[in-house]
Amino acid sequence: MNEVELTMFNDLIGHQHSDGIQWVYYSVPNDTRLDMYQFHIKYHCCASSLPRAIEMFSSHLTGRFDDALSIASLSPAEVKLSEEFGGGTLEIKGNYPIESSAEIHFKPKQTKRFTVEFHLPVFTKLGTVKVNGTTTIAIKNDRGFYELEKEWKKGDVLSIDMNYLLKATIQLGENDSRWLAFNYGPLALAERITGEPTPQPEPFVGIDPQTTPSEYAVMLTETSDRVFTIKDTKITLIPYSQTCSNEARPRTYFKL
């Protein structure tokens, strides 16, 4: 699910304009194009397939694994519960992945005892787990899900707080080139570049090639919520999906 979420929250959402109408057919991490987004009167591959992909993603948010109610993503949703889980519904509330927290509200028709398991996104650590405001312990199982077993009744609220980790990744390219990218939890970070395409400064060129990804990560400072600045530069990184528009383009990879 981590790979699916990374694609969903970054590349796939980046195909859609913030107006919810325009789409871009082809997106890349480092782009030089402007006027990418278009309004299409007739559906084409991008404007038809991507909404279907979002719908498919939502249909796989929860399910049954062995005897547990398995929650694969903490994205906001309303889910119908089967009779073995008390019937009724549960609602996942919050602004994940933009915010690193979520609340699961249980609305079963009947009180039932069963295990609830939930999965964290990549580059994330579990913070606190609360049931109805009381801190509790969730046990990590062999598949990497955190689980709790109790009698779940109408009105129960499972609150999950996560800690997003800032991670740097080095990618090898053609002709032995090396590129650097950053993630903040499940969010890929990118620079939003406006104006006509011009050569951009490469802040990491010339640094010792033995520098490790963790050493690169500390070169970023979070100046506000989900906004990072590269040390000794004016380069700002924000979530990739927020960088693309007809007035701007993204730069996700930086040369080493």
Helices and strands as residue ranges (DSSP letters): H 2-6, I 7-12, H 13-14, H 45-58, E 62-65, E 68-71, E 77-80, G 83-85, E 89-93, E 101-107, E 112-118, E 124-131, E 134-136, E 139-140, E 146-152, E 157-164, E 166-172, G 174-176, E 178-184, E 187-194, H 213-217, E 220-224, E 227-230, E 236-239, G 240-242, E 248-251, E 254-255
